[in-house]
Amino acid sequence: PEALSEGVRDLETDDVVDLVEDLEGEQKETILDALEDADRFAVEQSLSFPEDSAGRLMQRNAVSAPEDGTVGQMIDHLRDNDDLPEQFYHVILLTPAMAPVANVTLGRLLSSSRETPMRDIVEEVFFPIPVTDPGEDVAYAFNQYHLISAPVVDEAGRLVGVITIDDAMIVLDEENEEDLL
């Protein structure tokens, strides 16, 4: 149980959701009990979304910044933050109401001067995904628009997570396998 608890704590929330969604009763509770309160809440909330939806695919830990910040402020924030996801590709710019408005790639962030406004280096393609969108639609959007990551929004348009290309490609592979069968 100790090894399981330690291993589960090291996983991203979307991976924990994959692990527990097919478990029942005591097994499920054992894994959920191993999580910190915030992670447990995130996993339980993800499990409340429809199966095979964007809400089940997303990671809760997204890297975001106010839309009116500068490159220097963001770099300082990233360096001072101990709770960054293991892998991330974009910084999501947010309005004061927590609505995502643009993505900034790490490459553009690191190659810009510190005083550059973040909104001046945003990506052209920006595609927020509703939390209830089916996984197939998510995979299609990633394929169609060549996305690396995309913010996931709730009914009010507020950021609730992020989907990365690795998760979208798993869905795409499953869809291809289903079509072949």
C-alpha positions in Angstrom: 0.0 0.0 0.0 2.8 2.4 0.7 4.4 1.9 -2.7 1.0 2.3 -4.4 0.4 5.5 -2.5 3.8 6.9 -3.4 3.4 6.0 -7.0 -0.1 7.5 -7.3 1.1 10.8 -5.8 3.6 11.1 -8.6 1.1 10.8 -11.4 -0.7 13.6 -13.2 -4.4 13.8 -12.4 -5.4 12.6 -15.9 -3.4 9.5 -15.4 -4.9 8.9 -12.0 -8.4 9.2 -13.6 -7.4 6.6 -16.1 -6.3 4.3 -13.3 -9.3 4.6 -11.1 -12.2 5.0 -13.5 -12.6 1.2 -13.9 -12.0 0.4 -10.3 -14.7 0.0 -7.7 -15.2 0.2 -3.9 -12.2 -0.4 -1.7 -9.6 -0.4 -4.5 -10.8 2.9 -5.8 -10.9 4.4 -2.2 -7.4 3.2 -1.5 -6.0 5.1 -4.4 -8.1 8.2 -3.8 -7.0 8.2 -0.1 -3.4 8.2 -1.2 -3.8 11.6 -2.9 -3.5 15.0 -1.4 -6.8 16.7 -0.8 -6.5 19.1 -3.9 -5.5 16.2 -6.2 -8.3 14.0 -4.8 -10.8 16.8 -5.5 -9.5 17.2 -9.0 -9.7 13.4 -9.7 -13.2 13.2 -8.3 -14.3 16.2 -10.3 -12.8 14.7 -13.5 -14.6 11.4 -12.8 -17.9 13.3 -12.7 -17.6 14.3 -16.4 -19.0 11.9 -19.0 -16.8 9.0 -19.9 -14.6 9.7 -23.0 -15.1 13.4 -22.6 -12.5 16.2 -22.6 -13.0 16.4 -18.8 -11.7 12.9 -18.4 -8.7 13.5 -20.7 -7.5 16.8 -19.2 -4.8 17.5 -16.6 -5.9 19.9 -13.9 -2.4 21.4 -13.5 -2.2 24.0 -16.3 0.4 26.8 -16.5 -1.3 30.1 -16.9 -0.6 33.8 -16.6 -2.6 37.1 -16.7 -3.1 38.4 -20.2 -1.5 41.7 -19.3 1.8 40.3 -17.9 5.3 40.5 -19.4 7.7 37.9 -20.4 10.0 38.8 -17.5 7.2 38.4 -15.0 6.3 35.0 -16.4 9.9 33.7 -16.4 10.3 34.8 -12.8 7.0 33.1 -11.9 8.1 29.8 -13.6 11.4 29.8 -11.8 9.8 30.5 -8.4 7.1 27.9 -8.8 7.7 24.4 -7.4 4.3 23.0 -8.6 4.7 23.0 -12.4 3.5 20.0 -14.4 6.2 17.6 -15.4 5.6 18.4 -19.1 3.9 21.5 -20.5 4.2 23.2 -23.9 2.3 26.5 -23.5 1.5 29.2 -21.0 -2.2 30.0 -21.2 -3.1 33.7 -21.0 -6.2 34.4 -18.9 -8.6 37.3 -18.4 -9.4 38.4 -14.8 -12.5 36.2 -15.1 -10.2 33.1 -15.7 -11.2 32.8 -19.3 -8.3 31.6 -21.6 -7.7 34.0 -24.5 -4.4 32.8 -26.0 -1.4 30.5 -25.8 2.3 31.4 -25.7 4.8 28.7 -26.6 7.8 28.2 -24.3 10.1 28.8 -27.3 8.6 32.2 -28.0 8.6 33.0 -24.2 12.3 32.2 -23.8 13.4 33.9 -27.0 11.6 37.2 -26.2 13.0 40.1 -24.1 11.8 40.4 -20.5 9.8 43.6 -21.2 7.8 42.1 -24.0 4.1 41.9 -23.3 2.9 38.3 -23.3 0.0 39.2 -25.6 2.5 40.3 -28.3 3.9 36.7 -28.6 0.8 34.6 -28.7 0.2 31.7 -31.1 -2.0 32.3 -34.1 -4.0 29.1 -33.6 -6.0 29.0 -30.3 -8.6 26.4 -29.7 -10.3 26.1 -26.2 -12.1 22.9 -25.7 -15.4 22.6 -23.8 -15.1 20.1 -20.9 -18.0 18.0 -22.2 -16.7 17.6 -25.7 -16.3 14.0 -26.8 -12.8 12.6 -26.9 -13.1 11.9 -30.6 -13.8 15.6 -31.2 -10.8 16.5 -29.1 -8.5 14.2 -31.1 -9.9 15.5 -34.4 -9.2 19.1 -33.3 -5.6 18.2 -32.3 -5.1 16.6 -35.7 -6.9 19.2 -37.8 -5.3 22.3 -36.2 -1.9 20.7 -35.4 -2.3 21.5 -31.7 0.3 20.6 -29.0 -1.9 21.5 -26.1 -5.3 23.1 -25.6 -7.1 24.7 -22.7 -10.2 23.0 -21.4 -13.1 25.3 -20.3 -16.2 24.9 -18.2 -19.7 26.0 -19.2 -18.9 29.6 -18.2 -15.7 29.6 -20.3 -13.3 29.5 -17.4 -10.1 27.5 -17.5 -10.4 24.1 -15.7 -7.5 22.2 -17.2 -5.4 21.4 -20.3 -5.2 18.5 -22.7 -1.8 17.7 -24.2 -1.0 16.0 -27.5 0.0 12.7 -25.9 -3.5 12.3 -24.4 -5.2 13.3 -27.7 -3.1 10.8 -29.6 -4.1 8.0 -27.3 -7.8 8.7 -28.2 -6.9 9.0 -31.9 -5.1 5.6 -31.7 -8.2 4.1 -30.0 -10.5 5.5 -32.7 -8.3 4.1 -35.5 -8.2 0.7 -33.8 -12.0 0.8 -33.4 -12.4 1.7 -37.1 -10.1 -1.2 -38.1 -12.0 -3.7 -36.0 
